[in-house]
Amino acid sequence: MALAWADNMLAGGSAPDEQLKIRLRRSFTDAEIMELTYAMGSFIGYSKQLIMLGLEPESMPVTAVPIPS
C-alpha cells in the first residue's frame, strides 16, 4: 500500500483517487499517513536537489524529463 502511495506521489503529484485513499486508510492511521507522506516528500525533494547539484552517484541512471510549460 505504501508503494502505491509513493507511486502516486512520483507520478506528478496529482491528487490521489478516492479508491487509493480508502485503501490507504485501511492500512494506516492518519498520523502514519502524514509521516509516510512527509518522509516520501522529503526524500523526493532531497533526491531532486542532489541531481540538480550534480551530486548523484556516477553509477545511477538519470533520466531528464523536461518541465511542461
C-alpha positions as CSV (number, residue, x, y, z in Angstrom):
1,M,0.0,0.0,0.0
2,A,2.8,2.4,0.8
3,L,4.3,1.7,-2.6
4,A,1.1,2.7,-4.3
5,W,1.1,5.9,-2.3
6,A,4.7,6.6,-3.3
7,D,3.9,5.8,-7.0
8,N,1.1,8.3,-6.9
9,M,3.4,11.0,-5.4
10,L,6.2,10.3,-8.0
11,A,3.7,10.3,-10.9
12,G,3.5,14.0,-10.9
13,G,1.9,15.0,-7.6
14,S,-1.7,14.7,-8.8
15,A,-4.4,14.3,-6.2
16,P,-4.9,10.6,-5.4
17,D,-8.1,9.0,-6.4
18,E,-10.7,8.1,-3.8
19,Q,-10.1,4.3,-4.0
20,L,-6.4,4.8,-3.2
21,K,-7.2,7.0,-0.2
22,I,-9.7,4.4,1.0
23,R,-7.2,1.6,0.7
24,L,-4.5,3.7,2.4
25,R,-6.8,4.4,5.4
26,R,-7.5,0.7,5.8
27,S,-3.8,0.1,6.3
28,F,-2.6,3.3,8.1
29,T,-3.8,5.8,10.7
30,D,-4.0,9.5,9.8
31,A,-0.8,10.1,11.7
32,E,1.0,7.3,9.9
33,I,-0.2,8.6,6.5
34,M,1.2,12.0,7.5
35,E,4.6,10.6,8.5
36,L,4.7,8.5,5.3
37,T,3.8,11.4,3.1
38,Y,6.3,13.7,4.8
39,A,9.1,11.1,4.6
40,M,8.4,10.5,0.9
41,G,8.2,14.2,0.1
42,S,11.5,14.9,1.9
43,F,13.2,12.0,0.0
44,I,11.9,13.1,-3.4
45,G,12.9,16.7,-2.7
46,Y,16.4,15.8,-1.5
47,S,16.9,13.5,-4.4
48,K,16.0,16.3,-6.9
49,Q,18.3,18.7,-5.1
50,L,21.2,16.2,-5.4
51,I,20.5,15.7,-9.1
52,M,20.3,19.4,-9.8
53,L,23.6,19.9,-8.0
54,G,25.2,17.1,-9.9
55,L,25.9,15.1,-6.8
56,E,24.2,11.8,-7.7
57,P,26.3,8.7,-7.8
58,E,28.0,8.2,-11.2
59,S,26.6,4.7,-11.5
60,M,23.0,6.0,-11.0
61,P,21.0,6.2,-14.2
62,V,19.4,9.6,-14.6
63,T,16.5,10.4,-16.9
64,A,16.0,14.1,-17.6
65,V,12.3,15.0,-18.2
66,P,11.5,18.5,-19.4
67,I,9.2,20.6,-17.3
68,P,5.9,21.2,-19.1
69,S,5.3,24.8,-19.9
